[in-house]
Amino acid sequence: MPIRWLCAALRVRGKTELFLVLLFGAGFAALPVFALLPSLWGFAAASAVTYLADEVLHARAPGFVRRLATLQLSRTMRFAIRTVMLLALADRTDAPDAVLIAGLAVFSVHFALVMLYSALHRAISIRRGLPVVVRNLDMSGAGIPQSPPALLYRRVLRKLLHLDLPAHAGLLAALATGEGYPAGIGYALTTGLSVAAVLALLRHFRAARRTPGRDEVIAEVNRQLAGYRPEVALYFSFAAVSRDFMYQVNMWIETLEQLDRRPVIVLREKASFRHLSRTWIPVVCVPKADDLAELDLSGVRVVLYPGNAGKNVHMLRVAEAKHVFIGHGDSDKLASSNRVSKVYDEIWVAGRAGRDRYQRVRHAISDEAIVEVGRPQLSPIRLHADHTPGPLPVVLYAPTWEGWSDDDCHTSLIPMGVPLIEKLLAENVRVIYKPHPLTGKRSAEAAAADQAIRALLRADNEQRDAERTEAAVAAAAPRLQEIQARLDELAGRGEGDHTQQTRDARVPDRSGAAEWQALRAEWHRVFWESRGPVRHNVILKQLPTLYECFDQADILISDVSSVVADFVASLKPYVLTNAHDLADEEFRAAYTTAGGAYLLDRECTRLPEILDSVRAPHHDPMAADRRTLKEYVLGPDHPTSMERFNTAVNALAERAVRDLTDAHPDPHADPDRVFPQQRTASAGLLDLGRAGSA
């Protein structure tokens, strides 16, 4: 337990990374000791340890590195400490004054050049910043200059600071040999390379000054949008965007691509761009409200919102469109019946359960505003009848996260996650552990439980024919990386910054969808085959997908979340954790999805009995309840969810057109005169949004 908490506090995963952190700390602690003794070889060893551990930790434990920065121990500060200690060692070993003074001058110049380079890099970044970045629109006419090469532009501080290595090595060699020339060679290399880097970047600074201005870029984007004429927009914003949140957008992409009407995706944070899945749909990312107001989205008649965010107000200003909250999954959480949803024209839910959930929020949402459209994303999920069990029962444990506050904490990780896994291992099953992407973001307890579960599964894997399985995993790694590289290429995750990707943006060939699907299927086949039929798996990345994990599983154990509602589509057995040990009747009354679930108490005493539903399928008393619940939660099988969703889009778009026509029958009239009241209200919303974003 102490090690687990220490790992969580230091933001490291497991004993290996904890060892690296301790080695890193010991190396830095040893530097002043060896400098003052003095001990040349001890200092050289400690210095090498700090260099190497620093680099490894950047790759293996970025959370710990960020924690150091908050303590004012940034990378630059760590390099400065190492340099000061080296000069102290030189002084203590009676190095010649010329060597010592030259060293002080060289290291000072080096740090000054690093500062100058950083200033130039920032100036280039600011000048190359675009008000709008796009994908899948032809921006070749915008005149955006080529990005500086990655060698000069990406991770520059990391590269520049390491140019001190020749000077460090030269001075240590000089102290060891008593000769001055090794120090001179090292000093010359450090200074020369630093100057060359600054001069090389200066040339690209001049090129960056030719980047088109705000008005030119927006005008070109509007020209491209006018040619495409979007009718439906998916709008997404989140304050702390990362791949952890982009699943809310990615889950809707294939649905959008199948609509009758032309879709566009509007994002508000540039960080979201790198985690966007492959699509041929035009994507525009507009961080500022003022710039969003300048985009020509006048043809958009339906705007879809997968999440509630403050910046939604900037899109709600578009009075000519109808606004719809579609969410990112139906669940029994409060977020799936939020009163804030009243600001939208309609709320689309999967089935009758979603409608009833909103109706329980009295005086908030009218029944007419709720439309049942199903969940189009669930169509690929394999049904229970088509599933072939393996040699061991496969249990998918997919807990939700701790939530934004303790009031809505539904995760089972904290009260029962670790003992649950221990009992599952005792039952001789195969575990697939897929925590929510946000697990541990707010709660150290949840983070610690997550790390403990991973450690338990790793340890048990070592007992399960580990040598052969790990060999198969290693053999499959190159092929998986090859496929992933091609997937990234198809998704538009190319080299360069957002400006370079916008410069290279073109209208895509839609035929790439077939290759994309084939590659993803191949990736999953190779992945699962290499893992074998008995190995536990911890799933943390975008691949394998959640629905692929559904297909592998015989049974799901989860918390109150949309994962359960989605799993219902498979008709497989599933378990809801009842961490507060409510009476079964009370729990089922509180949570709709519990209607077809086995309920697991906090002490997991029911676990062996529940697993019998997998080991002996004829002992599955909840099977009939799951079939009934599926239609209630997800809607009927016919017409399909995609057909219902598409029909809802078309109907609402036609309603938007009728409302515009009723407001003024002349379609050629000036929209600023036709809808003066709407425009006035929109301006007020926009001003409110600007104030909030400020």
NORFEN-V812177 format. One record per residue. N is the residue number from 1. RES is the residue in one letter. SS is DSSP state (2 for helix, 1 for strand, 0 for the rest). OMEGA is omega as a letter, one per 40 degrees, with the letter a starting at -180 (none if undefined). Layout:
# NORFEN-V812177
((N,RES,SS,OMEGA) (N,RES,SS,OMEGA))
This chain:
# NORFEN-V812177
((1,M,0,i) (2,P,2,i) (3,I,2,i) (4,R,2,a) (5,W,2,i) (6,L,2,i) (7,C,2,a) (8,A,2,a) (9,A,2,a) (10,L,2,a) (11,R,0,i) (12,V,0,a) (13,R,0,i) (14,G,2,a) (15,K,2,a) (16,T,2,a) (17,E,2,i) (18,L,2,i) (19,F,2,i) (20,L,2,i) (21,V,2,a) (22,L,2,i) (23,L,2,i) (24,F,2,i) (25,G,2,i) (26,A,2,i) (27,G,2,i) (28,F,2,i) (29,A,2,a) (30,A,2,a) (31,L,2,i) (32,P,2,i) (33,V,2,a) (34,F,2,i) (35,A,2,a) (36,L,2,a) (37,L,2,e) (38,P,0,i) (39,S,0,a) (40,L,2,a) (41,W,2,i) (42,G,2,i) (43,F,2,a) (44,A,2,i) (45,A,2,a) (46,A,2,i) (47,S,2,i) (48,A,2,i) (49,V,2,a) (50,T,2,i) (51,Y,2,a) (52,L,2,a) (53,A,2,i) (54,D,2,a) (55,E,2,a) (56,V,2,a) (57,L,2,i) (58,H,2,a) (59,A,2,a) (60,R,2,a) (61,A,0,a) (62,P,2,i) (63,G,2,i) (64,F,2,i) (65,V,2,i) (66,R,2,i) (67,R,2,i) (68,L,2,a) (69,A,2,i) (70,T,2,i) (71,L,0,i) (72,Q,0,i) (73,L,0,a) (74,S,0,i) (75,R,2,i) (76,T,2,i) (77,M,2,a) (78,R,2,i) (79,F,2,i) (80,A,2,i) (81,I,2,a) (82,R,2,a) (83,T,2,i) (84,V,2,i) (85,M,2,i) (86,L,2,i) (87,L,2,i) (88,A,2,i) (89,L,2,i) (90,A,2,i) (91,D,2,a) (92,R,2,i) (93,T,0,i) (94,D,0,i) (95,A,0,i) (96,P,0,a) (97,D,2,a) (98,A,2,i) (99,V,2,a) (100,L,2,a) (101,I,2,i) (102,A,2,i) (103,G,2,i) (104,L,2,a) (105,A,2,a) (106,V,2,a) (107,F,2,i) (108,S,2,i) (109,V,2,a) (110,H,2,i) (111,F,2,i) (112,A,2,i) (113,L,2,i) (114,V,2,i) (115,M,2,i) (116,L,2,i) (117,Y,2,i) (118,S,2,i) (119,A,2,i) (120,L,2,i) (121,H,2,i) (122,R,2,i) (123,A,2,i) (124,I,2,a) (125,S,2,i) (126,I,2,a) (127,R,2,i) (128,R,2,i) (129,G,0,a) (130,L,0,i) (131,P,0,a) (132,V,0,i) (133,V,1,a) (134,V,1,i) (135,R,1,i) (136,N,0,i) (137,L,0,a) (138,D,0,a) (139,M,0,a) (140,S,2,a) (141,G,2,a) (142,A,2,i) (143,G,0,i) (144,I,0,a) (145,P,0,i) (146,Q,0,i) (147,S,0,i) (148,P,0,a) (149,P,0,a) (150,A,2,a) (151,L,2,a) (152,L,2,a) (153,Y,2,a) (154,R,0,i) (155,R,0,a) (156,V,2,a) (157,L,2,i) (158,R,2,a) (159,K,2,a) (160,L,2,a) (161,L,2,a) (162,H,2,i) (163,L,2,i) (164,D,2,a) (165,L,2,i) (166,P,2,i) (167,A,2,i) (168,H,2,a) (169,A,2,i) (170,G,2,i) (171,L,2,i) (172,L,2,i) (173,A,2,i) (174,A,2,i) (175,L,2,a) (176,A,2,a) (177,T,2,a) (178,G,0,i) (179,E,0,a) (180,G,0,a) (181,Y,2,i) (182,P,2,i) (183,A,2,i) (184,G,2,i) (185,I,2,a) (186,G,2,i) (187,Y,2,a) (188,A,2,i) (189,L,2,a) (190,T,2,a) (191,T,2,a) (192,G,2,a) (193,L,2,i) (194,S,2,i) (195,V,2,a) (196,A,2,i) (197,A,2,i) (198,V,2,a) (199,L,2,i) (200,A,2,a) (201,L,2,i) (202,L,2,i) (203,R,2,i) (204,H,2,i) (205,F,2,i) (206,R,2,i) (207,A,2,a) (208,A,2,a) (209,R,0,i) (210,R,0,i) (211,T,0,a) (212,P,0,a) (213,G,0,a) (214,R,2,a) (215,D,2,a) (216,E,2,a) (217,V,2,a) (218,I,2,i) (219,A,2,i) (220,E,2,i) (221,V,2,i) (222,N,2,i) (223,R,2,i) (224,Q,2,i) (225,L,2,i) (226,A,2,i) (227,G,2,a) (228,Y,2,i) (229,R,0,i) (230,P,0,i) (231,E,0,a) (232,V,1,i) (233,A,1,i) (234,L,1,a) (235,Y,1,a) (236,F,1,i) (237,S,0,i) (238,F,0,a) (239,A,0,a) (240,A,0,a) (241,V,0,i) (242,S,0,i) (243,R,2,i) (244,D,2,a) (245,F,2,a) (246,M,2,i) (247,Y,2,a) (248,Q,2,i) (249,V,2,a) (250,N,2,a) (251,M,2,a) (252,W,2,a) (253,I,2,a) (254,E,2,i) (255,T,2,i) (256,L,2,a) (257,E,2,a) (258,Q,0,a) (259,L,0,i) (260,D,0,a) (261,R,0,a) (262,R,0,a) (263,P,1,i) (264,V,1,i) (265,I,1,i) (266,V,1,i) (267,L,1,a) (268,R,0,a) (269,E,0,a) (270,K,2,a) (271,A,2,a) (272,S,2,a) (273,F,2,a) (274,R,2,a) (275,H,2,i) (276,L,0,i) (277,S,0,i) (278,R,0,i) (279,T,0,i) (280,W,0,a) (281,I,0,i) (282,P,1,a) (283,V,1,i) (284,V,1,i) (285,C,1,a) (286,V,0,a) (287,P,0,a) (288,K,0,i) (289,A,2,i) (290,D,2,a) (291,D,2,i) (292,L,2,i) (293,A,2,a) (294,E,2,a) (295,L,0,i) (296,D,0,i) (297,L,0,a) (298,S,0,i) (299,G,0,a) (300,V,0,a) (301,R,0,i) (302,V,1,i) (303,V,1,a) (304,L,1,a) (305,Y,1,i) (306,P,0,a) (307,G,0,i) (308,N,0,a) (309,A,0,a) (310,G,2,a) (311,K,2,i) (312,N,2,a) (313,V,2,a) (314,H,2,i) (315,M,2,i) (316,L,2,i) (317,R,0,a) (318,V,0,a) (319,A,0,a) (320,E,0,a) (321,A,0,i) (322,K,1,a) (323,H,1,a) (324,V,1,i) (325,F,1,i) (326,I,0,i) (327,G,0,i) (328,H,0,i) (329,G,0,i) (330,D,0,i) (331,S,0,i) (332,D,0,i) (333,K,0,a) (334,L,2,a) (335,A,2,a) (336,S,2,i) (337,S,2,a) (338,N,0,i) (339,R,2,i) (340,V,2,a) (341,S,2,i) (342,K,2,a) (343,V,2,a) (344,Y,0,i) (345,D,0,i) (346,E,1,i) (347,I,1,a) (348,W,1,a) (349,V,1,a) (350,A,0,a) (351,G,0,a) (352,R,2,a) (353,A,2,i) (354,G,2,i) (355,R,2,a) (356,D,2,i) (357,R,2,i) (358,Y,2,i) (359,Q,2,i) (360,R,0,i) (361,V,0,a) (362,R,0,i) (363,H,0,a) (364,A,0,a) (365,I,0,i) (366,S,0,a) (367,D,2,a) (368,E,2,a) (369,A,2,a) (370,I,1,a) (371,V,1,i) (372,E,1,a) (373,V,0,a) (374,G,0,i) (375,R,0,a) (376,P,2,a) (377,Q,2,a) (378,L,2,a) (379,S,2,a) (380,P,2,a) (381,I,0,a) (382,R,0,a) (383,L,0,a) (384,H,2,a) (385,A,2,a) (386,D,2,a) (387,H,0,i) (388,T,0,a) (389,P,0,i) (390,G,0,a) (391,P,0,i) (392,L,0,i) (393,P,0,a) (394,V,1,a) (395,V,1,i) (396,L,1,i) (397,Y,1,a) (398,A,1,a) (399,P,0,i) (400,T,0,a) (401,W,0,a) (402,E,0,i) (403,G,0,a) (404,W,0,i) (405,S,0,i) (406,D,2,a) (407,D,2,a) (408,D,2,a) (409,C,0,a) (410,H,0,a) (411,T,0,i) (412,S,0,a) (413,L,2,a) (414,I,2,a) (415,P,2,a) (416,M,2,a) (417,G,2,a) (418,V,2,i) (419,P,2,i) (420,L,2,i) (421,I,2,i) (422,E,2,a) (423,K,2,i) (424,L,2,i) (425,L,2,i) (426,A,2,a) (427,E,0,i) (428,N,0,i) (429,V,0,i) (430,R,1,a) (431,V,1,i) (432,I,1,a) (433,Y,1,i) (434,K,0,i) (435,P,0,i) (436,H,0,a) (437,P,0,a) (438,L,0,a) (439,T,0,i) (440,G,0,a) (441,K,0,a) (442,R,0,a) (443,S,0,i) (444,A,2,i) (445,E,2,i) (446,A,2,i) (447,A,2,a) (448,A,2,i) (449,A,2,i) (450,D,2,i) (451,Q,2,i) (452,A,2,i) (453,I,2,i) (454,R,2,a) (455,A,2,i) (456,L,2,a) (457,L,2,i) (458,R,2,a) (459,A,2,a) (460,D,2,i) (461,N,2,a) (462,E,0,i) (463,Q,0,a) (464,R,0,i) (465,D,0,a) (466,A,2,a) (467,E,2,a) (468,R,2,a) (469,T,2,a) (470,E,2,i) (471,A,2,i) (472,A,2,i) (473,V,2,i) (474,A,2,a) (475,A,2,a) (476,A,2,a) (477,A,2,i) (478,P,2,a) (479,R,2,i) (480,L,2,i) (481,Q,2,i) (482,E,2,i) (483,I,2,a) (484,Q,2,i) (485,A,2,i) (486,R,2,i) (487,L,2,i) (488,D,2,i) (489,E,2,i) (490,L,2,a) (491,A,0,i) (492,G,0,i) (493,R,0,a) (494,G,0,i) (495,E,0,i) (496,G,0,a) (497,D,0,a) (498,H,2,a) (499,T,2,i) (500,Q,2,i) (501,Q,2,i) (502,T,2,i) (503,R,2,a) (504,D,0,a) (505,A,0,i) (506,R,0,i) (507,V,0,a) (508,P,0,i) (509,D,0,a) (510,R,0,a) (511,S,0,i) (512,G,2,a) (513,A,2,a) (514,A,2,i) (515,E,2,i) (516,W,2,a) (517,Q,2,a) (518,A,2,i) (519,L,2,i) (520,R,2,i) (521,A,2,i) (522,E,2,i) (523,W,2,a) (524,H,2,i) (525,R,2,a) (526,V,2,a) (527,F,2,a) (528,W,2,i) (529,E,2,a) (530,S,2,a) (531,R,2,i) (532,G,0,a) (533,P,0,a) (534,V,0,a) (535,R,0,i) (536,H,0,a) (537,N,1,i) (538,V,1,a) (539,I,0,a) (540,L,0,a) (541,K,0,a) (542,Q,0,i) (543,L,0,e) (544,P,0,a) (545,T,0,i) (546,L,2,a) (547,Y,2,i) (548,E,2,i) (549,C,2,i) (550,F,2,a) (551,D,2,i) (552,Q,2,a) (553,A,0,i) (554,D,0,a) (555,I,1,i) (556,L,1,i) (557,I,1,a) (558,S,1,i) (559,D,0,i) (560,V,0,a) (561,S,0,i) (562,S,2,i) (563,V,2,a) (564,V,2,i) (565,A,2,i) (566,D,2,a) (567,F,2,i) (568,V,2,a) (569,A,2,a) (570,S,2,a) (571,L,0,i) (572,K,0,i) (573,P,1,i) (574,Y,1,a) (575,V,1,i) (576,L,1,i) (577,T,1,i) (578,N,1,a) (579,A,0,a) (580,H,0,i) (581,D,0,i) (582,L,0,i) (583,A,0,a) (584,D,2,a) (585,E,2,a) (586,E,2,a) (587,F,2,a) (588,R,2,i) (589,A,2,a) (590,A,2,a) (591,Y,0,a) (592,T,2,a) (593,T,2,i) (594,A,2,a) (595,G,2,i) (596,G,2,a) (597,A,0,i) (598,Y,1,a) (599,L,1,a) (600,L,1,a) (601,D,1,a) (602,R,0,a) (603,E,0,i) (604,C,0,a) (605,T,0,a) (606,R,0,a) (607,L,2,i) (608,P,2,i) (609,E,2,a) (610,I,2,a) (611,L,2,i) (612,D,2,i) (613,S,2,i) (614,V,2,a) (615,R,2,i) (616,A,0,a) (617,P,0,i) (618,H,0,i) (619,H,0,a) (620,D,0,a) (621,P,0,a) (622,M,0,a) (623,A,2,a) (624,A,2,i) (625,D,2,i) (626,R,2,i) (627,R,2,i) (628,T,2,a) (629,L,2,a) (630,K,2,a) (631,E,2,a) (632,Y,2,a) (633,V,2,a) (634,L,2,a) (635,G,0,a) (636,P,0,i) (637,D,0,a) (638,H,0,e) (639,P,0,a) (640,T,0,i) (641,S,2,a) (642,M,2,i) (643,E,2,i) (644,R,2,i) (645,F,2,a) (646,N,2,i) (647,T,2,i) (648,A,2,i) (649,V,2,a) (650,N,2,a) (651,A,2,a) (652,L,2,i) (653,A,2,i) (654,E,2,i) (655,R,2,i) (656,A,2,i) (657,V,2,i) (658,R,2,a) (659,D,2,i) (660,L,2,a) (661,T,2,i) (662,D,2,a) (663,A,2,i) (664,H,0,a) (665,P,0,a) (666,D,0,a) (667,P,0,a) (668,H,0,a) (669,A,0,i) (670,D,0,a) (671,P,2,i) (672,D,2,i) (673,R,2,a) (674,V,2,a) (675,F,0,a) (676,P,2,a) (677,Q,2,i) (678,Q,2,a) (679,R,2,i) (680,T,2,i) (681,A,2,i) (682,S,2,i) (683,A,2,i) (684,G,2,i) (685,L,2,a) (686,L,2,i) (687,D,2,i) (688,L,2,i) (689,G,2,i) (690,R,2,a) (691,A,2,i) (692,G,2,a) (693,S,2,i) (694,A,0,none))
